[in-house]
Amino acid sequence: MQYLQGLTEEQQMIVTTVRDIAKNEIAPRAEAIDREGEYPWDIVNIFREAGILALPIPEEYGGAGASELTCCLVIEEVAKVCGNSGHCLCDNWLGMEPILLGGGEAVKKKYLSQLAANKIAAFCLTETEAGSDISGIQTKAVLKGDNYIINGQKIFITNGGNADVLSVFARTSADRNRGMSVFVMEKGTPGFSIGKKEEQLGMRGTPAYELIFEDCSIPGENIIGQEGEGFKTAMKVFDRSRPFDAVLGVGIAAGALQYAIDYAKERKQFGRAIADFQGLQWMMADMAIQLEAARQLVYKAAVMVDEEDPDKTMFSSMANCFATDVGVKVTNDAMQILGGYGYIKDHPLEQKMRDARLLQIVEGTNQIQRVIVARRLLES
Ligand SMILES: Cc1cc2nc3c(=O)[nH]c(=O)nc-3n(C[C@H](O)[C@H](O)[C@H](O)COP(=O)(O)OP(=O)(O)OC[C@H]3O[C@@H](n4cnc5c(N)ncnc54)[C@H](O)[C@@H]3O)c2cc1C
C-alpha cells in the first residue's frame, strides 16, 4: 500500500513504470544478487536502458534533471523488491553528487556527461582513522606543476571496485576542515589500486572496497571546486544523499511488511490463519504506522532539499535516522511474523533485515544523525 496524493502526474507515472520494472525484471534477481555477492551489472543495465541511472543529472549534461523527491520515489519502488538494487542507485548517485554540487563547469561537462551515458561513480571519503570524524582524513593531494599527486588509502568504499569515476577526498593543507579538498579520479589512473573486498552482512551485491593511492597523478583541473572546499561539498552531498538512504530503508521495510501480511493470511495454526490473531494484527498495524511516518518524513526532507529550505540539513538527518531505524524494526518484526521460516533463506526476510541494517551505519551513523539534529536544536 502506498498513497500517492500530492505527487505530480509525472511522478505518479514514473512510480508506476518503475514498479513494473521492479516486479518483472528486478525481483526475480534479488535472492541471487545476495547469494553471489557480486555487483549486479545486469540490473545496472536495466537502469541504464530505462533512463533511471542518470535521473539526478541535469538535462544539459544528458540526464533527466529529476528532483530529490522523484529520485526518492524511484529508490523506494526498487528497494521494495531488492535492497541491493536500490543501493546501486543510491551509491552511484552519492559518487556523482560532489561533481554535481561542487564542480566547476568544465568538470561537470566532462564527467556528468560520461556518468549520464553509462559510467558508475563512487564516493571515497572514509579512512581507517576517519569514519564519523571525516575531518580526520590523512590522504594527501599535493600540487606539483599542473598535476595533483594523491597518496593515501580509503576503506569501506561502495562501488570502489567497479566505479569508472571516483570522487576522492584528500587533504591539501593541515587545517582540519578547510584543508579538505575533493577530486575526480578515473579508474585506471597509474598508482590507483583496489584492495580488499569486504565480506558484508547485508547489501552483499554492493560490496565495499579498500582503495590505495600511490603517487596518483591527476590533472589540476580535476579538482572539484576550489582547494579547501571538500568539507563544504561533503556536507552539501549528505543533505541530498541522506534522504536516499532513508527511503531505501522505507522501501525495504515496505517490501518486508507486504511479504509478512501475505504470509500471515496463508499460514494456519490452531486451525486459523495466523493473521486472525490480534497479537499479530497489532504488530502489523504498528509496522504500517511506523512505515508511513518514516515515508512522510523522508518525502518532507526531500521536498525541503528541492526547495533549498534552510532546515534541510536537520530534516535530512531526522529522516535518515528515523527511517533507517524503522527499516530495521519493521524487517525484524516481519521475520517474527514468519516464525522459524523467517530465519530461513527460503524466504527473503532475513536478507531484508541484513540489508536494512547497513543503513543505520552509512552516511553518518544514526548517532551522528542525532548529533546533527541536537546541534540545530541547541543553536536556536
Ligand atoms: C558496507 C559499507 C559501505 C560503506 N560505503 C562507504 C562509501 O561508499 N564511501 C565512504 O566514504 N564511506 C563508506 N562507508 C563508511 C561509513 O560511512 C562509516 O563506516 C561510518 O560513517 C562510520 O564510521 P566508522 O565505521 O569509522 O565508525 P566510528 O566513527 O569509529 O564510530 C564507532 C561508533 O562510535 C559512534 N560515534 C562516533 N562519533 C560519535 C559522536 N560524536 N557521538 C556519538 N557517537 C559517536 C558511532 O555512532 C559508532 O557507533 C561504508 C561502510 C560500510 C560498512
The ligand as an SDF file (V2000), in Angstrom:
LIG
                    3D

 53 58  0  0  0  0  0  0  0  0999 V2000
   29.2710   -1.6410    3.7910 C   0  0  0  0  0  0  0  0  0  0  0  0
   29.7440   -0.2330    3.9710 C   0  0  0  0  0  0  0  0  0  0  0  0
   29.7240    0.6400    2.8940 C   0  0  0  0  0  0  0  0  0  0  0  0
   30.2520    1.9350    3.0290 C   0  0  0  0  0  0  0  0  0  0  0  0
   30.3050    2.7540    1.9270 N   0  0  0  0  0  0  0  0  0  0  0  0
   31.0120    3.9150    2.0170 C   0  0  0  0  0  0  0  0  0  0  0  0
   31.2730    4.6990    0.8410 C   0  0  0  0  0  0  0  0  0  0  0  0
   30.8280    4.3770   -0.2710 O   0  0  0  0  0  0  0  0  0  0  0  0
   32.0380    5.8110    0.9510 N   0  0  0  0  0  0  0  0  0  0  0  0
   32.5600    6.2040    2.1520 C   0  0  0  0  0  0  0  0  0  0  0  0
   33.2600    7.2230    2.1760 O   0  0  0  0  0  0  0  0  0  0  0  0
   32.3060    5.5020    3.2850 N   0  0  0  0  0  0  0  0  0  0  0  0
   31.5520    4.3760    3.2480 C   0  0  0  0  0  0  0  0  0  0  0  0
   31.3130    3.6300    4.3780 N   0  0  0  0  0  0  0  0  0  0  0  0
   31.8440    4.0880    5.6620 C   0  0  0  0  0  0  0  0  0  0  0  0
   30.7620    4.5630    6.6370 C   0  0  0  0  0  0  0  0  0  0  0  0
   30.2550    5.7950    6.2270 O   0  0  0  0  0  0  0  0  0  0  0  0
   31.4030    4.6120    8.0260 C   0  0  0  0  0  0  0  0  0  0  0  0
   31.6260    3.2630    8.4320 O   0  0  0  0  0  0  0  0  0  0  0  0
   30.5510    5.3240    9.0510 C   0  0  0  0  0  0  0  0  0  0  0  0
   30.4930    6.7070    8.7640 O   0  0  0  0  0  0  0  0  0  0  0  0
   31.0570    5.1490   10.4850 C   0  0  0  0  0  0  0  0  0  0  0  0
   32.4380    5.3230   10.5890 O   0  0  0  0  0  0  0  0  0  0  0  0
   33.3180    4.2170   11.3600 P   0  0  0  0  0  0  0  0  0  0  0  0
   32.9730    2.9170   10.7690 O   0  0  0  0  0  0  0  0  0  0  0  0
   34.7370    4.6440   11.3140 O   0  0  0  0  0  0  0  0  0  0  0  0
   32.7950    4.2400   12.8320 O   0  0  0  0  0  0  0  0  0  0  0  0
   33.2860    5.2260   14.0160 P   0  0  0  0  0  0  0  0  0  0  0  0
   33.2620    6.6290   13.5320 O   0  0  0  0  0  0  0  0  0  0  0  0
   34.5530    4.7020   14.5770 O   0  0  0  0  0  0  0  0  0  0  0  0
   32.1170    5.0370   15.0680 O   0  0  0  0  0  0  0  0  0  0  0  0
   32.1030    3.9630   16.0210 C   0  0  0  0  0  0  0  0  0  0  0  0
   30.9080    4.1900   16.9620 C   0  0  0  0  0  0  0  0  0  0  0  0
   31.0630    5.4380   17.6500 O   0  0  0  0  0  0  0  0  0  0  0  0
   29.9110    6.2420   17.4560 C   0  0  0  0  0  0  0  0  0  0  0  0
   30.2980    7.6500   17.4300 N   0  0  0  0  0  0  0  0  0  0  0  0
   31.3150    8.2330   16.7490 C   0  0  0  0  0  0  0  0  0  0  0  0
   31.3400    9.5540   16.9710 N   0  0  0  0  0  0  0  0  0  0  0  0
   30.2930    9.8260   17.7820 C   0  0  0  0  0  0  0  0  0  0  0  0
   29.7860   11.0180   18.3890 C   0  0  0  0  0  0  0  0  0  0  0  0
   30.3150   12.2300   18.1410 N   0  0  0  0  0  0  0  0  0  0  0  0
   28.7000   10.9180   19.2020 N   0  0  0  0  0  0  0  0  0  0  0  0
   28.1280    9.7010   19.4500 C   0  0  0  0  0  0  0  0  0  0  0  0
   28.5730    8.5500   18.9200 N   0  0  0  0  0  0  0  0  0  0  0  0
   29.6270    8.6170   18.0920 C   0  0  0  0  0  0  0  0  0  0  0  0
   29.3360    5.7750   16.1040 C   0  0  0  0  0  0  0  0  0  0  0  0
   27.9640    6.1060   16.0020 O   0  0  0  0  0  0  0  0  0  0  0  0
   29.5900    4.2820   16.1910 C   0  0  0  0  0  0  0  0  0  0  0  0
   28.5760    3.6820   16.9280 O   0  0  0  0  0  0  0  0  0  0  0  0
   30.7500    2.3660    4.2860 C   0  0  0  0  0  0  0  0  0  0  0  0
   30.7100    1.4940    5.3820 C   0  0  0  0  0  0  0  0  0  0  0  0
   30.2280    0.2110    5.2380 C   0  0  0  0  0  0  0  0  0  0  0  0
   30.2220   -0.7120    6.4170 C   0  0  0  0  0  0  0  0  0  0  0  0
  1  2  1  0
  2  3  1  0
  2 52  2  0
  3  4  2  0
  4  5  1  0
  4 50  1  0
  5  6  2  0
  6  7  1  0
  6 13  1  0
  7  8  2  0
  7  9  1  0
  9 10  1  0
 10 11  2  0
 10 12  1  0
 12 13  2  0
 13 14  1  0
 14 15  1  0
 14 50  1  0
 15 16  1  0
 16 17  1  0
 16 18  1  0
 18 19  1  0
 18 20  1  0
 20 21  1  0
 20 22  1  0
 22 23  1  0
 23 24  1  0
 24 25  2  0
 24 26  1  0
 24 27  1  0
 27 28  1  0
 28 29  2  0
 28 30  1  0
 28 31  1  0
 31 32  1  0
 32 33  1  0
 33 34  1  0
 33 48  1  0
 34 35  1  0
 35 36  1  0
 35 46  1  0
 36 37  1  0
 36 45  1  0
 37 38  2  0
 38 39  1  0
 39 40  1  0
 39 45  2  0
 40 41  1  0
 40 42  2  0
 42 43  1  0
 43 44  2  0
 44 45  1  0
 46 47  1  0
 46 48  1  0
 48 49  1  0
 50 51  2  0
 51 52  1  0
 52 53  1  0
M  END
$$$$
